[in-house]
Amino acid sequence: MPYFTYLPHLVMFAIGMLIGLEVSYKWHSEPFVRKRIEPIPLIIALIGGGFIIIYAPLGLFFIGFVIGMRPGYGVYESIIGILFALILWVAL
């Protein structure tokens, strides 16, 4: 029974990754990677980093959204969001 306590976390992370992949294919039709930080995924990653401290399944959904984006997109934003979560965790 204790194994089911992490089920909402895993499900929300997986749903976030699938939605992030679908949305990123709509946002980026080009096959190459632009080496810049995009503002919308960065905001989503920061929101996810903040929500991980408050309510982990919702935070994992937002982090999963950015991690699940097309290969090459969302890498820097994911790292910034996870670092933001770690800084909040240490500060609180």
N, C-alpha and C positions, 0 to 999 in steps of 0.2 A: 503493500500500500504506500509506503513512503516514496516509491519511485514516481508515483503519479503527481507528486507535488511540483515537479519541474515540467510537467506536460504543457501547461499554458505558456511557459517561457519558450519551449521549443516550437510549439505551434505558432505563436506570434512571430518568432524570428523567421520561421520558414515562410509564413504568409508575407511578411515584410520583404523578404528576398525575392519572392515571386512577383509581387507588385512592383518592386523596384526594377526588376529586369524588364518587365512589360512597359513600364513608363519610360525607362531610359531608351528603349528601342524607338519609342515615339518621339522623344526629345532629340535623339542623335541618329540621323540616318547615315551619316558618313562613317566609313570603316576605320578611320585613323583616330588617334588619340590627341586631343588638344591638351597641352601642358599648362593648364591654368586651373585655378580653384573657382568653381562655379558657385554663385551665391545661394541658390535654392537648395541644392544638396547639402551645402555647409550649414544652413539654418536647420534643416531636417536633422542632420547629425548632432548639432548642438542641443536641439530639443530632445533628441533621444538620449544624449549623454546626461541631461538634467533629469529626465524621467526615469532613468535606470536607478537613481538614488531613491526616488519617491515611490514608483510602482514599476518594478522590473519588467513585466511582460510588455507594457506599453513602450518602455524605453528600448527594449530589444526589437520591437516592431520597427521603430524609426531607424535604429542602427542597422537592422537587417535590410531596410529599404535602400539605404545608401550602399551597404556592402554588396547587395545583390544587383547593383547596376551593371551595365555591359562591361566586359573586360576593358580595362584602361580608364574607365570613368568612375569617379567616386572614391578613388584610393586615398587621396590626400584629405578629403572631407571625412572619410571614415576614421582615419588616424586622428584628426583633430577632435572629432566627437568622442572617441574613446579616451583620449588624453583629458578632455574636459570632464568626463565622468570620473576618471581617476583623481583629478585635482579636487573635484567636489567631494569625493569619498574621503580623501585625506583631510580636507578642510572641515568636513562635518564629522 
